[in-house]
Amino acid sequence: MTAAPADFARARSEFLSIDAPRVEDGAAIWRIARDSQVLDLNSSYSYLLWCRDFAATSAVARGENGEPIAFVTGYVRPDRPQTLVVWQVAVGQAHRGKGLAAALLDALTARVAADQGLSSVETTITPDNTASDRLFTSYAQRHDVALEKEVLFDGELFPEETHLPEVLYRIGPFAT
């Protein structure tokens, strides 16, 4: 199932812009991640660094007051410079269910493709995260590219006894 054009229209009515994050967005992004109750929360410091060092491969959607209401963070794999790794995607509670995550992901990958080229997108998802599975499956369908899934890190590698495995989603290749 893919996001319908009406979903994107509703998402666009919820924000004024999608752009690269700024350092001063770090605290708001950290709060969105914290309030998601599903993401592994990084330190607030790491979100500030992310906004400084990886702004070119990340995006925020801004509400009417200019404050971030959703974000996607990513980085380019050092050994595969045309592969964007999506680290986290989160949408503030009041803005969920309207296609905003898909709009953010599309905007970010279009920007990265235009700026430096893009052959594939990777992310990791735990098997119980159905929202992320739907987001990236529909992304691959919308862009008419392959989606491969494989276990990247087995749960046994993590120090927490209850950690689920991380499944690698590899999307692409995109036409260059």
Disulfide bonds with the S-S distance in Angstrom:
none
